[in-house]
Amino acid sequence: MLVLLALIPPLFLWTGNYPENSFVVAIGEADGGMSILMAAFAAIIVALLMGVSQKMFTFIEAIHLVMKGIKGMMLVFVILILAWSIGSVSAEVGTDQFLVQLAEQSSLTPALIPVLIFIAGAIIAFTTGTSYGTFAIMIPIAIPLAVSMDIALPLAIAAVLSGGIFGDHCSPISDTSVLSSAGSASDHMDHVNTQLPYAITVGITGIISFFIAGVTGTWWIALLVGLILTTLAAYTLTKLWGQNIPRYTPE
């Protein structure tokens, strides 16, 4: 793990053509996939040599262990490829542009614009499986929209970021959802279905908070209301459907 983590930063700089490029430019132009691949390969070699030298396993057994690990991740690779494919198809058919145009052409009052931005960002992130892609799509739209309708820029940006993260968290084709289920050895859809109630609860309180922020124009009132609503929702849902965690008794 130390070899893996220690090699990633210098490899980022190397693939970003540092020092010919400045530090910031090199990081921005780095080939992240190749950097992580080379770091992981080096870490595997070190782990193999350490295990063989300490006689924990033979060289042949080490190769079998490596192949077993690769086989165990194949399903994750397939799910990620399919998820990226669905996201690309959604982008090509114009899902994001349709939602953006809907927001621009809306005749709603300015108080509802933050809520609309939040919902549009959430739908785009859910259908494409990416929060950063949603930010890239919505930020150039939300800022001019906020300026033209005299809405606070921090409020519009917050709605984009919150909606994108909310939609990405709920999306079954998001790489974070896929990797989370794989890392916990959980069925992918079981992981998605069990996290949805928590995410939707917070998403609803977020919509209410953005509506209050749009009406009052005061961020701290909306934040306070959001905290109160989230606390009440957690307490109420726990009382209605919560169960005690069984105590572990060693045999």
C-alpha positions in Angstrom: 0.0 0.0 0.0 2.9 2.4 0.8 4.4 1.7 -2.6 1.1 2.2 -4.4 0.3 5.5 -2.6 3.9 6.9 -2.8 4.2 6.3 -6.5 1.0 7.9 -7.7 2.0 11.6 -7.2 5.4 11.4 -8.9 3.8 9.3 -11.8 1.1 12.0 -12.1 3.9 14.6 -12.6 5.8 12.4 -15.0 2.8 11.6 -17.2 2.0 15.3 -17.1 5.4 16.2 -18.6 6.9 17.8 -15.5 9.2 19.9 -15.2 8.6 21.0 -18.8 5.1 21.9 -17.7 4.5 23.7 -14.4 3.3 21.8 -11.4 -0.3 22.7 -11.8 -0.3 22.2 -15.5 1.4 18.8 -15.1 -1.2 17.6 -12.6 -4.0 18.8 -14.9 -2.6 17.1 -18.0 -1.5 13.9 -16.2 -2.7 10.5 -17.4 -4.4 9.3 -14.2 -5.3 5.9 -15.5 -1.8 5.1 -16.7 -0.3 6.5 -13.5 -2.4 4.4 -11.2 -1.8 1.3 -13.4 2.0 1.7 -13.2 1.8 2.3 -9.4 -0.4 -0.8 -8.9 1.9 -2.9 -11.1 4.9 -1.8 -9.0 3.0 -2.5 -5.8 2.1 -6.0 -7.0 5.8 -6.7 -7.8 6.9 -5.5 -4.3 4.2 -7.5 -2.6 5.2 -10.6 -4.6 8.9 -10.3 -3.8 8.1 -9.7 -0.1 5.8 -12.7 0.2 8.3 -15.0 -1.6 11.3 -13.7 0.4 9.4 -14.3 3.7 8.3 -17.7 2.4 4.6 -16.9 2.8 4.0 -18.5 -0.6 6.0 -19.7 -3.6 6.4 -17.7 -6.8 3.9 -19.9 -8.6 1.4 -19.5 -5.8 1.9 -15.7 -5.9 1.1 -15.7 -9.6 -2.1 -17.7 -8.9 -3.0 -15.2 -6.2 -2.5 -12.3 -8.6 -4.7 -14.0 -11.2 -7.3 -14.7 -8.6 -7.5 -11.0 -7.7 -7.8 -10.0 -11.3 -10.6 -12.6 -11.8 -12.4 -11.2 -8.8 -12.5 -7.7 -10.3 -13.7 -8.7 -13.7 -17.3 -8.3 -12.9 -16.6 -4.8 -11.6 -14.8 -3.9 -14.9 -17.8 -5.2 -16.9 -20.3 -3.2 -14.8 -18.2 -0.1 -15.1 -17.9 -0.4 -18.9 -21.6 -0.9 -19.3 -22.3 2.0 -16.9 -20.0 4.3 -19.0 -21.8 3.1 -22.1 -25.2 4.0 -20.8 -23.9 7.4 -19.6 -22.5 8.0 -23.1 -25.7 7.0 -24.8 -27.7 9.3 -22.5 -25.4 12.2 -23.4 -25.6 11.5 -27.1 -29.4 11.4 -27.2 -29.4 14.9 -25.6 -30.8 14.2 -22.1 -28.6 16.9 -20.5 -29.4 19.5 -23.2 -33.1 18.9 -22.9 -33.1 19.5 -19.2 -30.9 22.6 -19.6 -33.3 24.1 -22.2 -36.2 23.3 -19.9 -34.5 25.3 -17.1 -33.7 28.2 -19.4 -37.2 28.4 -21.0 -39.0 28.0 -17.7 -41.3 30.9 -16.8 -41.1 30.1 -13.1 -40.5 32.8 -10.5 -36.9 33.4 -9.4 -37.6 31.7 -6.0 -38.1 28.4 -7.7 -35.0 28.5 -10.0 -32.6 27.1 -7.3 -35.0 24.1 -6.9 -35.2 23.6 -10.6 -31.4 23.8 -11.0 -31.1 21.2 -8.2 -33.6 18.8 -9.8 -32.1 19.2 -13.3 -28.6 18.5 -11.9 -29.9 15.5 -10.1 -31.6 14.0 -13.2 -28.6 14.6 -15.4 -26.2 13.0 -12.8 -28.6 10.1 -12.3 -29.0 9.4 -16.0 -25.3 9.9 -16.9 -23.8 8.5 -13.8 -21.3 11.3 -13.3 -21.4 14.3 -10.9 -18.3 16.1 -12.4 -19.8 15.8 -15.9 -23.0 17.4 -14.5 -21.1 20.2 -13.0 -19.4 20.9 -16.4 -22.8 21.0 -18.0 -24.8 22.9 -15.5 -22.4 25.5 -14.1 -22.1 27.5 -17.4 -26.0 27.5 -17.5 -26.7 28.2 -13.9 -24.4 31.2 -13.5 -25.9 33.3 -16.4 -29.4 32.2 -15.4 -28.8 33.4 -11.9 -27.3 36.7 -13.1 -30.2 37.3 -15.5 -32.8 36.6 -12.7 -31.0 38.4 -9.9 -30.3 35.2 -7.9 -27.3 34.9 -5.7 -24.4 33.1 -7.5 -23.4 31.0 -4.5 -27.0 29.7 -4.2 -27.1 28.7 -7.9 -23.7 27.0 -7.7 -24.7 25.2 -4.5 -27.8 23.9 -6.2 -25.7 22.5 -9.1 -23.2 20.9 -6.8 -25.9 19.4 -4.5 -28.1 18.2 -7.3 -25.1 16.6 -9.1 -23.9 14.8 -6.0 -27.4 13.7 -5.1 -28.2 12.2 -8.5 -24.7 10.6 -8.8 -25.2 9.0 -5.4 -28.6 7.5 -6.4 -27.5 6.4 -9.8 -26.9 2.6 -10.3 -24.5 3.4 -13.2 -22.3 5.7 -11.2 -18.7 4.5 -10.8 -18.8 5.4 -7.1 -21.8 3.1 -6.6 -20.2 0.3 -8.6 -16.9 0.5 -6.8 -18.6 0.8 -3.4 -20.6 -2.4 -3.9 -17.5 -4.1 -5.2 -15.3 -3.0 -2.3 -17.8 -4.2 0.2 -18.5 -7.5 -1.6 -22.2 -6.6 -1.8 -24.6 -7.2 -4.7 -24.6 -4.1 -6.8 -28.4 -3.5 -6.9 -28.8 -4.4 -3.2 -26.3 -1.6 -2.4 -28.1 0.9 -4.7 -31.6 0.0 -3.2 -30.5 0.2 0.4 -28.8 3.6 0.0 -31.7 5.2 -1.9 -34.0 5.8 1.2 -31.2 7.7 2.9 -30.3 9.7 -0.2 -33.9 10.5 -1.1 -34.6 11.7 2.4 -31.7 14.1 2.3 -32.6 15.1 -1.3 -36.1 16.1 -0.2 -34.9 18.2 2.6 -32.4 19.8 0.2 -35.2 20.7 -2.2 -37.2 22.4 0.7 -34.0 24.2 1.8 -33.3 25.5 -1.7 -36.9 26.7 -2.0 -36.6 28.6 1.3 -33.3 30.0 0.2 -34.9 31.2 -3.0 -37.8 32.8 -1.2 -35.9 34.5 1.6 -32.6 35.1 -0.1 -30.8 34.1 3.1 -28.5 31.1 3.2 -28.4 30.6 6.9 -32.1 30.3 7.3 -32.2 27.6 4.6 -29.3 25.8 6.2 -30.9 25.9 9.6 -34.2 24.6 8.2 -32.3 21.8 6.4 -30.6 20.7 9.5 -33.8 20.7 11.5 -35.7 18.8 8.8 -32.9 16.2 8.4 -32.8 15.7 12.2 -36.6 15.3 12.4 -36.7 13.0 9.4 -34.0 10.7 10.9 -35.7 10.6 14.3 -39.1 10.0 12.8 -38.0 7.3 10.4 -36.0 5.6 13.1 -39.0 5.5 15.4 -41.3 4.1 12.6 -39.0 1.5 11.0 -35.8 1.5 13.0 -34.6 -1.8 14.5 -32.1 -2.5 17.2 -28.7 -3.8 16.1 -28.3 -7.3 17.5 -25.5 -7.7 19.9 -22.6 -10.0 18.9 -22.1 -12.9 21.3 -19.0 -14.9 20.6 -19.5 -18.6 20.6 
